[in-house]
Amino acid sequence: MIAAGGAAGSGAQVVAVDGEAPKRVVIYQYPSVDAVHAWRNDPAYEEVRKIGEKYAKYRTFAVEGIPHMTEAGDIVRPRTDARSDPLGP
């Protein structure tokens, strides 16, 4: 699940391939769709989100990932020990 224990990717330079690019993108990784919903519906996050919505437009998506294979042929699966708060300590 791309969408966890810290930002998997973040950047202010977003290059549009098709269509208009957003100003900024942050990608988190979660172990499951249920974990994404638990994070998004957490009351502490809801409070922080209210502040953020004063300054930014949010478009949030969850995309189910697939395991990756290393050059040696080993399958690498997404982490399952992710914290519930990706921005937490």
C-alpha positions, 0 to 999 in steps of 0.5 A, spaced: 500 500 500 503 506 497 500 512 501 506 509 514 512 510 518 514 517 515 513 520 508 515 515 503 516 521 498 515 528 498 517 534 494 515 541 492 518 539 485 512 536 481 513 534 474 507 534 470 507 528 464 499 529 463 495 534 465 496 539 471 501 538 476 499 539 484 504 544 487 506 539 492 506 531 493 507 527 499 506 519 499 506 515 505 506 507 505 501 503 510 500 496 511 493 496 509 487 500 506 484 499 513 490 502 516 489 508 512 482 509 514 484 508 521 490 514 520 485 518 516 479 518 521 483 519 528 481 524 532 488 527 533 489 528 525 482 531 524 484 536 529 490 538 525 487 537 518 482 543 520 488 547 521 491 545 514 485 546 510 486 553 512 492 553 508 492 548 503 487 544 498 488 536 500 487 531 495 488 524 498 488 517 495 490 510 497 493 506 491 494 498 493 501 496 491 504 490 489 510 486 491 517 488 488 522 483 486 529 485 487 535 483 482 536 477 485 529 475 484 527 476 492 520 478 493 520 485 497 513 486 501 511 493 504 512 494 511 507 491 516 510 495 522 508 502 520 506 507 526 499 509 525 501 517 525 506 518 519 507 525 522 509 522 529 515 521 532 
